[in-house]
Amino acid sequence: MTAAPDLEPLRGRPGVIRLHGHRGARGLMPENTLPGFAFALACGVEILECDVLFSREGTPVVTHNPRLSPDMTRDAEGGWVAAPGPLVRALSLEELRRFDAGGLRSGSAYAARWPDQAFLSGVPVPCLDELAALLARPGHGRVWLNLEIKSSPLHPEHGPPPPEQVAAVLAVLDDYGLAGRTLVQSFDWRVLAELRRQRPSIPRSFLSELSGEGATPEANIHDGSPWMAGLSLAAHGGSLPALVAAAGGQAWSPHFGDLTAEDLARARALGLIVNVWTVNRPQDIDRMIALGVDGIITDFPGRVQHRLKAQGMSWR
Amino acid sequence: MTAAPDLEPLRGRPGVIRLHGHRGARGLMPENTLPGFAFALACGVEILECDVLFSREGTPVVTHNPRLSPDMTRDAEGGWVAAPGPLVRALSLEELRRFDAGGLRSGSAYAARWPDQAFLSGVPVPCLDELAALLARPGHGRVWLNLEIKSSPLHPEHGPPPPEQVAAVLAVLDDYGLAGRTLVQSFDWRVLAELRRQRPSIPRSFLSELSGEGATPEANIHDGSPWMAGLSLAAHGGSLPALVAAAGGQAWSPHFGDLTAEDLARARALGLIVNVWTVNRPQDIDRMIALGVDGIITDFPGRVQHRLKAQGMSWR
């Protein structure tokens, strides 16, 4: 039986809101890459958010899209991969490692969203092992991982079954001694239920999206949704925080546009940590600071640091 | 007699404009700090621009303002230094190293200019030695230094006499084997004349400002200006490029707002490398790319990389 870790480093308090570097620091460095994570650490970020998918062998790898994106992936010859891009799950680790995830394709809508992101070359999709090794280095002992498992109930072909996903991630966390400083989040609440079965001591964060404008192909929160692992909002008076707490979650991670002051107060009363994603515009950052969330997940760590400092606040 | 280095890495060519990271990457990381320079290198920047002043002992240190700025300097207790800030030249190295140059003072106009800059703590003003050591590391052998000596003919109290400034900088460059990949620039052309005397093989870049809206307390270019080391624009038909070439410059570094297509063509015909400072707005970057300068000095390396990529160009 493993003792549950102290979650204080994830909780806000008066004067402190925690800063999560989204995919490292996507606004400035290529997302989900080792140079990006290293940069976030160099900025003083103490919680690294990352995405995990699985190679053909079932090895956890750090990348967001089920198919390598033609807008941010070059092949071994330097050419941009053709749409729709190869399925990560169909690639061996060796095949995956030949691709270059260091730059955005000029002219793509995605590149236009990140006009200040550095353009690197020769940067592979990392294995979760490599990111874990970075965090196991001296000097990074206080850094947490906010690890999103990108499982989808709609697309079982995107990864192994949830029990295998969880077991593979746990094996890496154990190898690097990170089980005491990792928060696992997922839109696919089946994965969180499975994690609770396999290793109840690791805190779980329930990702939610009501509007459907963001990360999930459809909003994941409505009764009957395959993302909710059979849980029912109606059974909890329509309260998402109540549902997350009842499901054994330590944290709730709503889209920032979905969060109301009432729900935040409810979540707090239930002991939940509330982390909002993905907050980049100064006015949105200020609004989340005013609401008093626990954590802000952002592509621009320095920007959130400045907004906090402007209020006399900090992120640690 | 030292052979003059090959200046090709500083020259643009069709499809290539060189990228100079201004004070590292001031837009995103604290200026003139080791984490800032390391970040610029991680972005693939191959020319690091930096500023050099001198401690009481005459040791070259990497910082911009003759007095440590109250907007970006904390004391050993974490308090912001009071205006006008201590004179760098009056501080011993030991005293200087107690200050923290890692963050901007919230609420200051300077902080408002750099809303995305990371806020770090425990980051001293580096000695030139430390920056040189970074560039001497394996993997950085192709990186150039664009080293600005912040001498002022109006304020001899800001540093040692030019011959001592030059000798102290050369000693560090020699210690780290960087004399073959350093460009020295200055608004104070007396320093460049002195460098030519002491070590003619090191390329010299003549900084100029016509409008006076930027770095110098007054525009440094007008006949009779104490910044021009007795040189006369009138004697060269009013042509700044002709004057720089006659003074033995390898490079000219005008404010980007001062540069005309005519002057650029003239400079090129004279064999000069033309680097413009400090270009941050996308429209200004695009205009400099269209003009076809050799180098763009910017606070946002990723932004210049994107603008170059959008034209099918690169920085190397």
Interface residues (C-beta under 8 A of the other chain):
Chain A: G27 L28 M29 P35 A38 F39 A42 C43 G44 G103 L104 S106 G107 A111 P115 D116 Q117 A118 F119 L120 S121 P282 F300 P301 G302 R303 Q305 H306 K309 A310 G312
Chain B: G27 L28 M29 P35 A38 F39 A42 C43 G44 G103 L104 S106 G107 A111 P115 D116 Q117 A118 F119 L120 S121 P282 F300 P301 G302 R303 Q305 H306 K309 A310 G312
